[in-house]
Amino acid sequence: MRTMVYDLVIIGGGINGTGTARDAALRGMSVALFEREDWGAGTTGGSTRMVHGGMRYLLYDIATTRLSSEDAGRIRGIAPHVTWRIPFLWPLFPGSRFMREATEAFLSAYDPMAKRKGGLQHARLSREDALALEPGLAAEVEGALTLDEWGCDVYRLAALNALDAKEAGAELYPHTEVVDVLFSGRDLRGVRARDRITGREWDVEGRLVVNAGGPWAGRVAALAGATCALRPGKGIHVTFERRIGNYGLILEGRDGRTMFLVPHGAETIVGTTDDDYYGDPARVSLDITRDEVEYVIEAAAYALPQARQWRPIRAWAGVRNTLFEWGVGEDALSRRHEILDHEERDNVPGLISIVGGKLASYRIQAEEAVDLALKKIPRPAAACQTGTRPLPGAEAQPDFIALAREIPLPPAALERIWRRHGSRTRDIFRDAGPDDLAPICRSEAVTPAEIRYVIEVEGCRTLGDLFRHAHVGAGSCDGADCAAPAALFMSELLDWTPERTRAELDAFRDERWSERRPVLRGATIAAEEVVRG
Ligand SMILES: Cc1cc2nc3c(=O)[nH]c(=O)nc-3n(C[C@H](O)[C@H](O)[C@H](O)COP(=O)(O)OP(=O)(O)OC[C@H]3O[C@@H](n4cnc5c(N)ncnc54)[C@H](O)[C@@H]3O)c2cc1C
C-alpha cells in the first residue's frame, strides 16, 4: 500500500494552526493537522479573548495595530456568532499615567483603526455621563472616553476553523503530539506522531511541515535542528462569577500597566499581566501566584471599588509567543508576526514556522503561511477565501423566541447554544427526543444533544474537550453539577471503561481546580477541598 504524502503537515492546533489548515484545505491542498491537546487549548485559550486591534501598540508598533484591526474586521465578518461588540469606557482619574488630552489624542489616532473592524469612533464623557453609564466607578473619576472592541469565544473560533478545514478535506488529529521529525537526506519529509490517548505512534509524510506551535515553536523547530527565537511572556487573568460592570473598562495597574475588564458571557474577565516566562507553557496555570491575582484585582478595584465584593472564581494564564528582542521591557515587545522559511534561515528545507502575532491577525498570518507554502511546493491552487467565506454556522442570528417553537428549549438557552454553534444549532437538535434536551449543565445550557454533536461532528475525545467545545463546567460551579453526568454520557457514547471514566473525571476536576486554587483565600480553601473530595 502506498503511504499518503500530504502537501502540508501542520504541528499545533491553536488559532494559527487551525486557521492555516482551513486556508490550505480550502485552496485544495491535502492537509494533516496535529494538536497535542485540543483546538485552542494553548495560548489561544489563555488570551484575553478579544479580537482587538491592539490599541496599546499604537505607541511603538503602528503597523501591527493597523494589520490586526483590519484582520479583526474580517474575522468578525466570517464569525459573527462567536464574536460580539464590547463597548469600553476608559475612565480618567486624577494622577493617571495618561492625561485626558493625551488619552483623547491617542484614541483619535485609534479611531481609523477601530473603523476597520466595524467599531464606533471614540466619544468624550463628562463625569456625570460616565457615572450614569457605570455608577460603580470610583468617586474620584473625572470623566471617561469610549471605544469599541470585540469579544470572542476563542475555543469555538479555533474549533470552527478546524471543522471547516475538515469539511474541506483536511485530516485532523487532536490529542496527538508530534514527537519527532523525519528526514530524507537534508530535506524534512514528515513527522512521527503519537496519539496521547491510545499511545499509537506512526509516521506521516508531508511535502512541507508547518510549525504552528505558538510558545512551543522553539521546541518544535529544535526537533528539526532549526531555531525560532521567542521571548515568551506569561499573562494571567482573573474571572469573576458575574458581570461586575455594565461595560468593558480600560484599567491602569499600580505600575501604570494598561489592563482590561471585559464582560464575557455571564462573567467578567480582568487582565492581564506580562512577564518573561521560560517554564513549560502547558503548565503555566500552575505557576499563577497570589501576588499576580492581587495585582489584577487591585487594578479592577481602583476603577470599580465594588470589584472587591464579588467572587473571583478562577485565574488562568497563557504564554505569549512574542518574537525575541533584547533590551526592551515585556510590555514594549512588538506583537508583529513572521513566517519563517527555515530553508533560508537554518538550511532545513521543508520547514516553515508561524511566530509572533496576535489572535486578531491569525487569518492573515495563516494566509501568508499558505502563500509561502504554495511558492515552495507549486501546484494549481484556488485563491485564498478565508477573509470572506463564513465559518460553519455563521448565519444571521434568528429570533430566539421563534426558534424556541422549533426546538423546545428556553429562548435564553438557545441563544447561548447559538453563540457556540450558530446555525448548526438546528443540526444539533434535528431528530432530538426529550432525553436529548434534558439539561446536563443549567448555567451554560448544555444538553446531551450538543455533547453528542461535538463528539460525532467535532471529534471531542476527552471530558476536558467538552469544556472548550460545549462549555461543560464553564459556569460558576466549575463542573460540580455537570462534570459527572457529562462523563457518564460521554462514556456511553465512546464506550469507556469505568476506569477511563473515573480518570477523565479526575483529570477534569484537577484542571478546574488548578484555576480555582489561586483565587481562594483562607478558610475557603479548606471548604473547597472538602467539596472537591
Ligand atoms: C495573556 C495573553 C493575552 C492575549 N490576549 C490577546 C487578545 O485579547 N487578542 C489577541 O488578538 N491576541 C491576544 N494574545 C495573543 C494570542 O493569544 C496569540 O497570538 C495566539 O493565540 C497564538 O496562537 P497560536 O496558534 O500561535 O498558539 P497556541 O494557541 O499556543 O497554539 C499552539 C498549539 O501547538 C500545540 N503543540 C505544541 N507542540 C506540539 C507538538 N509537538 N505536537 C502537536 N501539537 C503541539 C499546543 O498544544 C498548542 O495548542 C494574548 C496572549 C496572551 C498570552
The ligand as an SDF file (V2000), in Angstrom:
LIG
                    3D

 53 58  0  0  0  0  0  0  0  0999 V2000
   -2.1950   36.6270   28.2760 C   0  0  0  0  0  0  0  0  0  0  0  0
   -2.4240   36.7660   26.8010 C   0  0  0  0  0  0  0  0  0  0  0  0
   -3.4450   37.5810   26.3370 C   0  0  0  0  0  0  0  0  0  0  0  0
   -3.6490   37.7210   24.9700 C   0  0  0  0  0  0  0  0  0  0  0  0
   -4.7240   38.4340   24.5470 N   0  0  0  0  0  0  0  0  0  0  0  0
   -4.9690   38.5550   23.2260 C   0  0  0  0  0  0  0  0  0  0  0  0
   -6.1460   39.2010   22.7860 C   0  0  0  0  0  0  0  0  0  0  0  0
   -7.0270   39.5740   23.5760 O   0  0  0  0  0  0  0  0  0  0  0  0
   -6.2930   39.3810   21.4490 N   0  0  0  0  0  0  0  0  0  0  0  0
   -5.3600   38.9440   20.5470 C   0  0  0  0  0  0  0  0  0  0  0  0
   -5.5420   39.1880   19.3640 O   0  0  0  0  0  0  0  0  0  0  0  0
   -4.2650   38.2540   20.9390 N   0  0  0  0  0  0  0  0  0  0  0  0
   -4.0570   38.0310   22.2530 C   0  0  0  0  0  0  0  0  0  0  0  0
   -2.9790   37.3090   22.6750 N   0  0  0  0  0  0  0  0  0  0  0  0
   -2.1000   36.6860   21.6650 C   0  0  0  0  0  0  0  0  0  0  0  0
   -2.7730   35.4320   21.0790 C   0  0  0  0  0  0  0  0  0  0  0  0
   -3.3530   34.6800   22.1060 O   0  0  0  0  0  0  0  0  0  0  0  0
   -1.7500   34.5770   20.3320 C   0  0  0  0  0  0  0  0  0  0  0  0
   -1.1240   35.3630   19.3470 O   0  0  0  0  0  0  0  0  0  0  0  0
   -2.3750   33.3720   19.6360 C   0  0  0  0  0  0  0  0  0  0  0  0
   -3.3570   32.7470   20.4140 O   0  0  0  0  0  0  0  0  0  0  0  0
   -1.2880   32.3750   19.2840 C   0  0  0  0  0  0  0  0  0  0  0  0
   -1.8890   31.2610   18.6630 O   0  0  0  0  0  0  0  0  0  0  0  0
   -1.0060   30.0390   18.1970 P   0  0  0  0  0  0  0  0  0  0  0  0
   -1.8870   29.1370   17.4320 O   0  0  0  0  0  0  0  0  0  0  0  0
    0.2330   30.5230   17.5250 O   0  0  0  0  0  0  0  0  0  0  0  0
   -0.5010   29.3740   19.5600 O   0  0  0  0  0  0  0  0  0  0  0  0
   -1.2490   28.3300   20.5080 P   0  0  0  0  0  0  0  0  0  0  0  0
   -2.6520   28.6870   20.7170 O   0  0  0  0  0  0  0  0  0  0  0  0
   -0.3970   28.1400   21.7130 O   0  0  0  0  0  0  0  0  0  0  0  0
   -1.2330   27.0070   19.6510 O   0  0  0  0  0  0  0  0  0  0  0  0
   -0.0780   26.1990   19.5490 C   0  0  0  0  0  0  0  0  0  0  0  0
   -0.5260   24.7670   19.7480 C   0  0  0  0  0  0  0  0  0  0  0  0
    0.5370   23.8860   19.4260 O   0  0  0  0  0  0  0  0  0  0  0  0
    0.3550   22.7120   20.1900 C   0  0  0  0  0  0  0  0  0  0  0  0
    1.6130   21.9720   20.1740 N   0  0  0  0  0  0  0  0  0  0  0  0
    2.7970   22.3640   20.6990 C   0  0  0  0  0  0  0  0  0  0  0  0
    3.7280   21.4300   20.4640 N   0  0  0  0  0  0  0  0  0  0  0  0
    3.1270   20.4340   19.7630 C   0  0  0  0  0  0  0  0  0  0  0  0
    3.5800   19.1830   19.2360 C   0  0  0  0  0  0  0  0  0  0  0  0
    4.8460   18.7770   19.3740 N   0  0  0  0  0  0  0  0  0  0  0  0
    2.6870   18.3900   18.5890 N   0  0  0  0  0  0  0  0  0  0  0  0
    1.3920   18.7870   18.4380 C   0  0  0  0  0  0  0  0  0  0  0  0
    0.9240   19.9540   18.9330 N   0  0  0  0  0  0  0  0  0  0  0  0
    1.7830   20.7730   19.5770 C   0  0  0  0  0  0  0  0  0  0  0  0
   -0.0490   23.2540   21.5580 C   0  0  0  0  0  0  0  0  0  0  0  0
   -0.7470   22.2920   22.3280 O   0  0  0  0  0  0  0  0  0  0  0  0
   -0.9090   24.4540   21.1860 C   0  0  0  0  0  0  0  0  0  0  0  0
   -2.3010   24.1750   21.2470 O   0  0  0  0  0  0  0  0  0  0  0  0
   -2.7810   37.0860   24.0400 C   0  0  0  0  0  0  0  0  0  0  0  0
   -1.7740   36.2440   24.5090 C   0  0  0  0  0  0  0  0  0  0  0  0
   -1.6210   36.0670   25.8800 C   0  0  0  0  0  0  0  0  0  0  0  0
   -0.5950   35.1120   26.3850 C   0  0  0  0  0  0  0  0  0  0  0  0
  1  2  1  0
  2  3  1  0
  2 52  2  0
  3  4  2  0
  4  5  1  0
  4 50  1  0
  5  6  2  0
  6  7  1  0
  6 13  1  0
  7  8  2  0
  7  9  1  0
  9 10  1  0
 10 11  2  0
 10 12  1  0
 12 13  2  0
 13 14  1  0
 14 15  1  0
 14 50  1  0
 15 16  1  0
 16 17  1  0
 16 18  1  0
 18 19  1  0
 18 20  1  0
 20 21  1  0
 20 22  1  0
 22 23  1  0
 23 24  1  0
 24 25  2  0
 24 26  1  0
 24 27  1  0
 27 28  1  0
 28 29  2  0
 28 30  1  0
 28 31  1  0
 31 32  1  0
 32 33  1  0
 33 34  1  0
 33 48  1  0
 34 35  1  0
 35 36  1  0
 35 46  1  0
 36 37  1  0
 36 45  1  0
 37 38  2  0
 38 39  1  0
 39 40  1  0
 39 45  2  0
 40 41  1  0
 40 42  2  0
 42 43  1  0
 43 44  2  0
 44 45  1  0
 46 47  1  0
 46 48  1  0
 48 49  1  0
 50 51  2  0
 51 52  1  0
 52 53  1  0
M  END
$$$$
